[in-house]
């Protein structure tokens, strides 16, 4: 059956040979727009938003309602300039998250084309697979997610940073924007580690080790100072920053260690489709050792940086790894393209089935203390009324 797939699959793959194919490059954005049009309600869909809206609608008085978290400080700082109006605040919060999701797709594509040997259509297919294999990225945009805004600004700063990495002025401007992005979600400061590693690699291709280390240090120190500065003007002094990071690490490490909860969190990353794509990417990288080295630097520097706070399998906690997932899916796509016709059809068939399972098959699990799976949140809420 897998060898008798419709010819449309092969036709679809053939058009990726045209690096300037505009339709393909728009596919991830069109899918994201479609999901927003079908699901966006402009209602509170996350209890975290209730904290933020309550804080601002009640005059920003912490004695009545505290803000959601210090680590979102720039979000609260900027929301403070808006009139006290529920619809306006919620619209601004959700609207900026949606815009940031598009920015993440755009800037991640620009970076990956710069860092690796991907063309525009390979990145577009990788991003489309990322959205389909890990749809949590799309459905999280219906609530206020400071990590989206932060990551979008950091990726934008990286695009500036790698446009002309030999320019000290360029590096300083990029570092300032990086710090502004960190102030929206403090734990994204850890993105500095992989960006520094990639910058050092890029500079070393043209300069001496000493000069490369000097320019990387200029960027790193400026980025750190910029982060502290923007967090400070949003209302938090350095000692509060340290306390919040320590609290955040302890909170993440203590968050729901039940096995069922961990399985639920991991299922957002390790879906049937993503597991197959990770496998195909691994096969490709093992065959192409020259690409394995550079990707490994990005992946492990990001993983170690995230682990400095927590490796709790939360989709938004591990946001710095999203760009690594997109790169892996691009390698998986290159693997599919490089295989013989019979194997190619097999891979496409398996991927189609895995994506179908991803979107149309749900599993519910119940224990005496926990419920997990589609529909159980609704059931629990109704029973508690």
URSULLIN-V178872 format. One record per backbone hydrogen bond with DSSP energy under -1.0 kcal/mol. CO is the residue of the C=O (numbers start at 1). NH is the residue of the N-H. E is the energy in kcal/mol with one decimal. If there is no record, write none. Layout:
# URSULLIN-V178872
CO/NH/E  CO/NH/E
This chain:
# URSULLIN-V178872
1/4/-1.5  6/9/-1.7  7/11/-2.4  8/12/-2.4  9/13/-1.9  10/14/-2.1  11/15/-1.4  13/16/-1.2  14/17/-1.8  15/18/-1.4  18/21/-1.7  21/25/-1.4  22/26/-1.2  24/27/-1.1  26/30/-2.5  27/31/-2.4  28/32/-2.1  29/33/-2.4  30/34/-2.4  31/35/-2.4  32/36/-2.0  33/37/-2.6  34/38/-2.1  35/39/-1.5  36/40/-2.5  46/49/-1.4  47/51/-1.2  48/52/-1.7  49/53/-3.0  50/54/-2.5  51/55/-2.4  52/56/-2.0  53/57/-2.9  54/58/-1.4  55/60/-2.4  56/59/-1.2  61/64/-1.7  61/65/-2.4  69/72/-1.5  70/73/-1.6  71/186/-1.9  72/75/-1.3  72/76/-1.4  73/77/-2.4  74/78/-2.4  75/79/-2.5  76/80/-1.4  78/81/-1.6  79/82/-1.6  83/85/-1.5  85/89/-2.8  86/90/-2.8  87/91/-2.5  88/92/-2.4  89/93/-2.6  90/94/-2.7  91/95/-2.4  92/96/-2.4  93/97/-1.4  94/98/-2.3  95/99/-2.4  96/100/-2.3  97/101/-1.8  98/102/-1.5  99/103/-2.0  100/104/-2.5  101/105/-1.7  102/106/-2.3  103/107/-3.0  104/108/-2.2  105/109/-1.7  106/110/-2.0  107/111/-2.2  108/112/-2.5  109/113/-2.0  110/114/-1.3  111/115/-2.8  112/116/-2.5  116/118/-1.2  119/123/-2.0  120/124/-2.2  121/125/-2.5  122/126/-2.1  123/127/-2.8  124/128/-2.3  125/129/-2.5  126/130/-2.2  127/131/-2.3  128/132/-2.1  129/133/-3.2  130/134/-2.2  134/137/-1.8  135/139/-1.9  136/140/-1.8  140/143/-1.3  145/148/-1.0  145/149/-1.2  146/150/-2.8  147/151/-2.6  148/152/-2.4  149/153/-2.0  150/154/-2.3  151/155/-2.6  152/156/-2.0  153/157/-2.3  154/158/-2.0  155/159/-1.8  156/160/-1.7  157/161/-2.7  158/162/-2.4  164/167/-1.9  167/171/-2.0  168/172/-2.2  169/173/-2.4  170/174/-2.3  171/175/-2.3  172/176/-2.1  173/177/-1.9  174/178/-2.3  175/179/-2.2  176/180/-1.9  177/181/-2.2  178/182/-2.3  179/183/-1.5  181/184/-1.5  182/185/-1.2  183/74/-2.3  185/188/-2.1  186/189/-2.0  187/190/-1.6  188/191/-2.1  189/192/-2.0  190/193/-1.2  191/195/-1.8  192/196/-2.2  193/197/-2.3  194/198/-2.6  195/199/-2.1  196/200/-2.6  197/201/-2.1  198/202/-2.3  199/203/-2.8  200/204/-2.2  203/206/-1.7  203/207/-2.5  208/212/-2.5  209/213/-2.8  210/214/-2.1  211/215/-2.4  212/216/-2.3  213/217/-2.3  214/218/-2.2  215/219/-2.2  216/220/-2.8  217/221/-2.9  218/222/-2.0  219/223/-2.6  220/224/-2.3  221/225/-2.6  222/226/-2.7  223/227/-2.1  224/228/-2.3  225/229/-2.3  226/230/-2.5  227/231/-2.2  228/232/-2.1  229/233/-2.4  231/236/-1.6  232/235/-1.8  237/241/-1.6  238/242/-2.0  239/243/-1.9  240/244/-2.3  241/245/-2.3  242/246/-2.3  243/247/-2.6  244/248/-2.9  245/249/-2.3  246/250/-2.2  247/251/-2.9  248/252/-2.6  249/253/-2.0  250/254/-1.5  258/262/-2.1  259/263/-2.6  260/264/-2.0  261/265/-2.3  262/266/-2.7  263/267/-1.9  265/268/-1.3  266/269/-1.5  266/270/-3.2  269/271/-1.4  271/275/-2.7  272/276/-1.7  273/277/-2.3  274/278/-2.8  275/279/-1.9  276/280/-2.4  277/281/-2.5  278/282/-2.5  279/283/-2.2  280/284/-2.0  281/285/-2.6  282/286/-2.2  283/287/-1.3  284/288/-1.2  288/291/-1.6  288/292/-1.2  289/293/-1.5  291/295/-1.7  292/296/-2.5  293/297/-1.6  294/298/-1.7  295/299/-3.0  296/300/-2.7  297/301/-1.8  298/302/-1.8  299/303/-2.7  300/304/-2.5  301/305/-1.6  302/306/-2.6  303/307/-2.3  306/309/-1.7  306/310/-2.2  312/314/-3.1  314/318/-2.0  316/319/-1.2  318/321/-2.0  319/322/-2.1  321/325/-2.0  322/326/-2.2  323/327/-1.9  324/328/-2.4  325/329/-2.4  326/330/-1.8  327/331/-2.0  328/332/-2.3  329/333/-2.2  330/334/-2.2  331/335/-2.0  332/336/-2.1  333/337/-2.3  334/338/-1.6  340/344/-3.0  341/345/-2.3  342/346/-1.6  343/347/-2.7  344/348/-2.4  345/349/-2.5  346/350/-2.6  347/351/-2.6  348/352/-2.5  349/353/-2.2  350/354/-2.6  351/355/-2.6  352/356/-2.1  353/357/-2.5  354/358/-2.2  355/359/-1.9  356/360/-2.4  357/361/-1.7  365/372/-2.6  370/367/-3.2  372/365/-3.3  373/376/-1.4  375/379/-2.1  376/380/-2.6  377/381/-2.4  378/382/-2.4  379/383/-2.2  380/384/-1.3  382/385/-1.2
